[in-house]
């Protein structure tokens, strides 16, 4: 028999715990042993079988661990809240998208092609380089150009959201004329004598890009405010064979003209709809590169459309557009007035 000291430094512990038992006692350098349940209770700051049993963690280490825990919990809550907000926003937008997309005026995308048959009126003046005012030339009556043309037209829009649209349009006009003027014509630095054969051309590319915001958009009507830029790329020239020699003068200008206006569309039924647009704007633009434009722009459109198939529509519209500007450009100093008015027959694909 072995006697144990009255104050032993260590209690003897069973090397292998039995079922349902935990290894008890102390081992040098390792703090206190706990059961699994006690350990979990201690981690959660809950009193248990040995809630205040010490461990050999320093105060600094303990603070570091507590900081990590608190930060991790805060970041987790932040990500959870952000996820809930985004999920709710996405569901709301999806629900809103489903609602307005079912409206007769709820198209997301429209692409159309058509034929524009305008009546044309074009008056041009180009001054000389030393400031002498040129002749006002009517390109239809004086230069013999046709005053009616059939022009291909491209148009459409993309609806970014229920009340926001990006609109576009493009057409090109090419004309030539032959005439004999009964009066002298000053065009730039050249004077074309009367009673001599003259040839001329007038070409213009028109690019329109605009933004539209809907003040009202419901299942039957849409009232919107729009603004944008219409780019006019204009080339013109006059030439003549004066017997002993051939003379010519040409001009070109690229004019970015701002446009402002409003539109109103109305769904008469699920198949028929009415569209309209009006814009009147006075301008005075100094582009800072020796180009300046001053004058006014008027644009009025009105038409009716019919949904022939699920994603196909046909429309008939009347367009009126007039530009009256004074031009001060390094290639052209003078004035330009032109007017287009006539019907547009268009076919559109929409989604």
C-alpha positions, 0 to 999 in steps of 0.5 A: 500500500502506498501512502499519498501525501496530505497535500499532493501537488496533483490529483491522480486522474484516470487515464482513460475515461469511462462511458459518459465521463470526461478526463478530469484533473490538471495537467501541468501547463494546459489550464483546465479540462472541461466536458464538451457541454461545459466547453460549449457553455463557456464559449457562449458565456453561459454558466455551467459546471465550471463557468469560472475555471481559469485558462492561460490566455493573456488579456491581450489575446482575449481582447483580440479574440473578442474583437474578431468575434464582434467584428465578424458578427457585425460584418455578417449582419451587414452582409445579411441586411444588404442581401435582404435589401437587394433581394427585396429591391430585385423582387420589387423591380421584377414585379414592376417590370412585369406590371408595365410590360403588360401595358399596350405602351410597355414595349422595351425595345422598338426598331423600325424602318420606313419610307419618308416622302417629304415636300422639300424647301431649301434656301442657302446663302454663302457669303464671300471670304471678305464679308460680301453677302451672298445670294439667297439661293432656292435650290428647288426653284433656282437650281432645278432640284426636285421638291419631293423625295422618297427617303429611307428612314430608320428609327426606334428606341430602347426603354431602359426603365418604365419612365426612361427611353433612349430614342434614335433616328436616321435618314439621308437626303441626296439631291442634284439639280440642273438649271439656267439661272436668269440672274447672277448668283454669288456663292462664296467667292464665285459669281456665276453669270446669268444664262449659263448652265449650272449643276448643283448638289445638296446632301444631308445626313441626319442623325438624331439621338435623344432621351425621354422621361415619362411624366405619366406612364400608365396602361393607356397613356404616356406623356413625356419630356425629351431632349437630345441632339440632331446632327446635320452633316451637310454638303452642297456645291454649285458648278458651271461650264462657262465656255472657256473654263469650268468653275465650282464652289462647294461648302460643308458643315457639321451642325449639332443642333439641340432639340427639346420637346414633349410627346404624348402617346395613347393606346386606343385599344390593344391593337391601335395607338396614337403617337405625337411629338412637338418641339420648338427651340431657339438656339445660339451655339458657339462650339469654340472651334470657329463654328457658331449657329443661331436660329430656331428648330421646329419639329411636329409629328403625329401618327397612328399605329396598328399592331398587326401581329404580336411583335410587329406593327405598322404606322402612318405618321405626318412629320414636319421639320424646319431649321432656320439658322445663321452659320459662322463656320470656317468652311461656310459663313451664311445662312441655311433654311430648309423644311421637310414635311410629309408622311412616313410609312413605317414597319416596326418590330418591338419586344 
